Amino acid sequence: MRFTENGTVEIDNYLAENRIRPIVLGRKNYLSAGSHAAVKRGGRIYSLFSICILHKVNPTEWLVDVLKRTGKTPNPELCRLLPRNWKAEREATLAEAA
């Protein structure tokens, strides 16, 4: 009944279930990941792709650009390559070009 008191609370968990569906469907595949470390790396990739989707960033486009720029970007500036910051920087660059 919490949703009747707060308009931001969903009536059901349909949206949350849809967000985790790819992870649940892939669970059997993770058994053959090779090691616990490999599963952790996969989880990090899933997290980054989920953040891309949350910020309406094309994950493939983001990953290609980030892989090209990672070696040239100093460690203190790596946060610029996170999806939210990457999108803002890209939009600013496109606005300047227009």
C-alpha positions as CSV (number, residue, x, y, z in Angstrom):
1,M,0.0,0.0,0.0
2,R,3.1,2.3,0.1
3,F,2.4,3.4,-3.5
4,T,-0.9,5.0,-2.4
5,E,1.1,7.3,0.0
6,N,4.0,8.1,-2.4
7,G,3.4,8.8,-6.1
8,T,7.0,7.9,-7.0
9,V,6.7,4.3,-5.8
10,E,5.7,1.8,-8.5
11,I,2.6,-0.5,-7.9
12,D,4.7,-3.6,-8.9
13,N,8.3,-4.5,-9.6
14,Y,7.9,-5.1,-13.3
15,L,10.5,-2.4,-14.3
16,A,13.0,-3.8,-11.9
17,E,12.5,-7.4,-13.1
18,N,13.0,-6.3,-16.7
19,R,16.2,-4.5,-15.8
20,I,17.7,-7.7,-14.3
21,R,16.3,-10.1,-16.9
22,P,19.5,-10.3,-19.0
23,I,21.5,-11.1,-15.9
24,V,19.1,-13.8,-14.8
25,L,19.0,-15.3,-18.3
26,G,22.8,-15.3,-18.5
27,R,23.3,-16.9,-15.1
28,K,23.9,-20.4,-16.5
29,N,26.6,-19.0,-18.8
30,Y,28.4,-17.5,-15.9
31,L,29.1,-21.0,-14.5
32,S,31.6,-21.4,-17.3
33,A,33.3,-18.0,-16.8
34,G,36.5,-19.7,-15.7
35,S,37.1,-18.0,-12.4
36,H,35.7,-15.8,-9.7
37,A,37.8,-12.9,-11.0
38,A,36.3,-13.4,-14.5
39,V,32.8,-13.2,-13.1
40,K,33.7,-10.0,-11.2
41,R,35.0,-8.4,-14.5
42,G,31.8,-9.4,-16.2
43,G,29.7,-7.8,-13.5
44,R,31.7,-4.6,-13.9
45,I,31.0,-4.6,-17.7
46,Y,27.2,-5.3,-17.0
47,S,27.2,-2.4,-14.6
48,L,28.8,0.0,-17.0
49,F,26.4,-1.0,-19.8
50,S,23.5,-0.6,-17.4
51,I,24.7,2.9,-16.6
52,C,24.9,3.7,-20.3
53,I,21.3,2.6,-20.8
54,L,20.2,4.6,-17.8
55,H,21.8,7.7,-19.3
56,K,20.5,7.0,-22.8
57,V,24.1,6.4,-24.1
58,N,24.7,3.8,-26.9
59,P,26.8,1.2,-25.1
60,T,28.7,0.2,-28.2
61,E,29.5,3.7,-29.3
62,W,30.6,4.6,-25.7
63,L,32.8,1.5,-25.4
64,V,34.5,2.0,-28.8
65,D,35.3,5.6,-27.9
66,V,36.4,4.8,-24.4
67,L,38.8,2.0,-25.6
68,K,40.4,4.5,-28.0
69,R,40.8,7.1,-25.4
70,T,41.8,5.1,-22.3
71,G,45.5,4.9,-23.0
72,K,45.7,8.6,-23.7
73,T,43.7,9.8,-20.7
74,P,45.7,10.4,-17.4
75,N,44.4,8.4,-14.4
76,P,43.0,11.4,-12.5
77,E,40.8,12.2,-15.6
78,L,39.4,8.7,-16.2
79,C,36.2,9.7,-14.5
80,R,35.5,11.8,-17.6
81,L,35.0,8.5,-19.5
82,L,32.2,7.3,-17.3
83,P,28.9,7.2,-19.4
84,R,27.3,10.3,-17.8
85,N,30.4,12.5,-18.1
86,W,31.1,11.1,-21.5
87,K,27.6,12.0,-22.7
88,A,27.9,15.6,-21.4
89,E,31.3,16.1,-23.0
90,R,30.1,14.7,-26.3
91,E,27.0,16.9,-26.3
92,A,29.1,19.9,-25.5
93,T,31.5,19.1,-28.4
94,L,28.5,18.6,-30.8
95,A,27.0,21.9,-29.7
96,E,30.3,23.7,-30.3
97,A,30.5,22.2,-33.8
98,A,27.0,23.3,-34.7
